[in-house]
Amino acid sequence: MFAWKHSVAAIAVAVAMAAGSAAADVKIGINVPLTGFAAADGKSALTGAQLAAEEANAAGGINGEKVELVVYDDQASPKESAPIATKLTAQDKVVAGISGSYSGATRAAAGVYQAAGTPFISAYAVHPDITRAGDFVFRTSFVGEVQGRAGAKLIGGMLGKKRVVMITLQNDFGKSLAAGFREAAGKFGITVVAEYPYSIKDRQFGPIVSKVKADKPEAIYASGYFFTAGPLVSQLRAAGIDVPVIGQEGYDSEKFIEIAGKAAEGVIITTSLDRDSDKAETKHFIAAFEKKAGYKADMVAASGHTAMKVLIEAMRKAGTTDKKAIRDAIAAAKVEASTGTISFNGLGEVRKDVQVQVVKDGAWHHHSVISDPDLLAPPSK
Amino acid sequence: MLAFELTVQGLVQGSIYALIAVGLTLVYGLLRILHVAHAGLFTLGGYFGVLITNATGSLPLAILVAMVVVGVLGILVYRLCYQPILDQPPYVALIASIGLFIAMEEIYRLVFGPFGISYTDAPLTDTVTLATLNLKQGEILTMVGTVVLIGGLAVFAGRTRMGAAWRATVTDPAMAESFGIDVIKVRYLNFFIGSALAAAAGVLVALLNNLVEPTMGSVPSYKALAIIVLGGLGDVRGTLIAALALGVIESFGTIYLGTILDRDAIAFAFLIIVLMIRPQGLFGRA
C-alpha cells in the first residue's frame, strides 16, 4: 500500500514534468467574447483562429514547436479585456496575441500589449485608434472609415444611386462607417437626405422605417450586425420600401439571410470574404471551416483565421520567439489569407481589396471587387 | 400621415411593453418583489414560440404551449427562488432575481447557442395595406393579441370568484386569509398569469424580429421596471397606459430626438420627468 502510494506520487511528478516540457509550446493569447451579446461573433472568430492553429500544427508547427492558443472570454467589454491582456502578457507569457473581439475591448487590450512589447493583431475591430496604441499593434481588417468610403463608391459610383438615407448604428463600428461614407459621398455625387441613429439593442425599427418611407430615397446605407440588420431589412421590405439596401461586413453571416428570409434577396454588402472566390486559400478555408464548425464561414471566422495565419507566418519567418523580431516580421508580412493578400502600412493597418457580396437565391455570392488603393488607403498615422 | 404611422408603430411596441409589464406589476402588487427574472421568462417564451412553430408548423399551438409551460415555470420561480426568502428584506429577493436572470441568459446561450434562432418559414410576414399604412400581419396580431389577453385578464379579475379572491389578496392579504382564501394558491395564480403573458410577448417579439437571442430580455428587464414605476407600482391600469404611452413617445423620440437620445434613454428621461412632477407615478394617488 505504501509502495503503491509512492508510485502514484512518482507518476504525478512525471506527469507534472511532462506538462512542464509541453509548456515549451509557443503560446498565443486570444481575447474573444464567448458570453454576452457578442458571443456569436466570438464563437466564429475563435473557431477561425483555432482552425489556423490546427493547420499550422498539422504542418509541423512553428519551427518545430506546436502552437498553443490561450483563450479568455472578454464579453466584448474593455473592463474584461484589459486585465485579460495583462494576464496573457505577464502571467501566461504569450509571445503574441490576437483580438477576436469588438473595438472597445480591442482598444483597451492594445494598450496593454503595446506596453508589454508583445505583438498584437486585431482580427475585425474597426476603431482607428486601435493601431495608434503603438508599433506592436496591427490590424488585418478594414478600419470603419475605409469600408464607409467603399460603400459610397458602391452606391454612388457603381450602382448610380444619388439620394441616400443613412441608418447608423451608434457604436464605434457604425459611427466610423458613417464618417467614411460621408467623407466620400460628395466625390460620388451622393446627397445624404437624412441619417437615423439606432442603438445596438434595437430590433424594432418601426418608427425609422416609417420615416424612411416618407423620405423616398434611391438607396439606403445601413450599418449594423446580422442581428440588427436582419430585423431592419425585413421591416424595411415589409413596409414596401424596395430600394437597394447597402450594408457592410457586420451583415456577413448566414444568420442574416436566415433572419431576413426573402427580404434578404438583393442586399449588397462590403466585406472581406468572397464566397465565390477562385483563390485556393479562400476556397480551402470556406470548406475547412464548415467542416470544423458545422455552419458556414462568415466574415468574422475568416478574419480570426486570417489574423492567426498572419501571426503564424510571421513567427515562422522570424525563426525565434523574440517579440521584437516577430513584430518586425509581421510589419514586413505579405501573406495569402482567406480574406485576401495581407500586407501592412507603417501604422500597422492592412492594405487589401474590398469584396462586395450580394444575397442571391438565399446565399451570399460575388457581386464585385473594389480595388482602389487611393480610396481605400487606411490611416497611416 | 407620418405622425399616424409613428403612432401605430408606437402602439405595437407599447403592446409588447404592456404584456411584459403587467406580470411585473402584478408580482410587485402582491409580494413587493421587483421580479427582474420576469424578462428571462419572456425570452424563454420566444424560444418556445420559434422551436414549436418550426417543429409543428402551428403558431397558435406554439403560443398556447409557450404560455402554459412558461406560466408553470413562473410558479416554480416563485416556489424555489422567492418563497424561501420572503421574510428577508426586499433587496434580497431583488438580488436573487437579478442573479437568476443572468443565469437564465447564459443557460439559453448554452442550450440554444449564441447565434439566436429564427423561424424557418416565418409566419404572418405578409403586409396588409390600410390607405398609406403598411402593417405586417404580425404587427396586427401583436396589437389585437394584447387587447384580447389583457381584456381576458380584466374579465377574469372582475367577474370570477377566483379573480375576486385574487384582488382581495392583493388589497389585504391578512384579511383575505381570514376569509378562507388560500393565499399560496393566489400567489401561484399570480405568477402563472404574469409569466404566461410575458411568454406571449416573447412569441410576438420573435414574430416581429424573426430572431430570438439569449439576451432578448436585457432591455425589457429594466425598461419594464421603469414602466411599472410610471404606472404607479402595482397598478395594472396605470401600467397599461404607461406602457402604451412610452411606446408612442419612443416612436416619435426615435425620429425627432434620435440624434440626442437613444431609444432607451428616452424611456428614462420620461421616467425622470414624470417622477419630478408626480412622485407617485402617472396614476398613483399621493
HADDOCK unambig.tbl for C-alpha pairs under 7 A between the chains (distance, minus, plus):
assign (segid A and resid 37 and name CA) (segid B and resid 215 and name CA) 6.24 0.50 0.50
assign (segid A and resid 39 and name CA) (segid B and resid 114 and name CA) 5.57 0.50 0.50
assign (segid A and resid 40 and name CA) (segid B and resid 114 and name CA) 4.75 0.50 0.50
assign (segid A and resid 40 and name CA) (segid B and resid 115 and name CA) 4.87 0.50 0.50
assign (segid A and resid 196 and name CA) (segid B and resid 258 and name CA) 6.90 0.50 0.50
assign (segid A and resid 197 and name CA) (segid B and resid 258 and name CA) 6.11 0.50 0.50
assign (segid A and resid 197 and name CA) (segid B and resid 259 and name CA) 6.35 0.50 0.50
assign (segid A and resid 198 and name CA) (segid B and resid 262 and name CA) 6.64 0.50 0.50
assign (segid A and resid 199 and name CA) (segid B and resid 262 and name CA) 6.46 0.50 0.50
assign (segid A and resid 203 and name CA) (segid B and resid 209 and name CA) 6.35 0.50 0.50
assign (segid A and resid 204 and name CA) (segid B and resid 209 and name CA) 6.93 0.50 0.50
assign (segid A and resid 206 and name CA) (segid B and resid 9 and name CA) 5.41 0.50 0.50
assign (segid A and resid 207 and name CA) (segid B and resid 6 and name CA) 5.33 0.50 0.50
assign (segid A and resid 207 and name CA) (segid B and resid 9 and name CA) 6.08 0.50 0.50
assign (segid A and resid 207 and name CA) (segid B and resid 251 and name CA) 5.29 0.50 0.50
assign (segid A and resid 207 and name CA) (segid B and resid 254 and name CA) 6.79 0.50 0.50
assign (segid A and resid 207 and name CA) (segid B and resid 255 and name CA) 6.72 0.50 0.50
assign (segid A and resid 208 and name CA) (segid B and resid 255 and name CA) 6.41 0.50 0.50
assign (segid A and resid 210 and name CA) (segid B and resid 2 and name CA) 6.78 0.50 0.50
assign (segid A and resid 210 and name CA) (segid B and resid 5 and name CA) 6.35 0.50 0.50
assign (segid A and resid 210 and name CA) (segid B and resid 6 and name CA) 6.71 0.50 0.50
assign (segid A and resid 211 and name CA) (segid B and resid 2 and name CA) 6.86 0.50 0.50
assign (segid A and resid 231 and name CA) (segid B and resid 209 and name CA) 4.94 0.50 0.50
assign (segid A and resid 231 and name CA) (segid B and resid 210 and name CA) 6.78 0.50 0.50
assign (segid A and resid 238 and name CA) (segid B and resid 127 and name CA) 5.93 0.50 0.50
assign (segid A and resid 238 and name CA) (segid B and resid 136 and name CA) 6.38 0.50 0.50
assign (segid A and resid 239 and name CA) (segid B and resid 134 and name CA) 5.26 0.50 0.50
assign (segid A and resid 239 and name CA) (segid B and resid 135 and name CA) 6.78 0.50 0.50
assign (segid A and resid 258 and name CA) (segid B and resid 118 and name CA) 6.76 0.50 0.50
assign (segid A and resid 259 and name CA) (segid B and resid 118 and name CA) 5.85 0.50 0.50
assign (segid A and resid 259 and name CA) (segid B and resid 210 and name CA) 5.56 0.50 0.50
assign (segid A and resid 259 and name CA) (segid B and resid 211 and name CA) 6.20 0.50 0.50
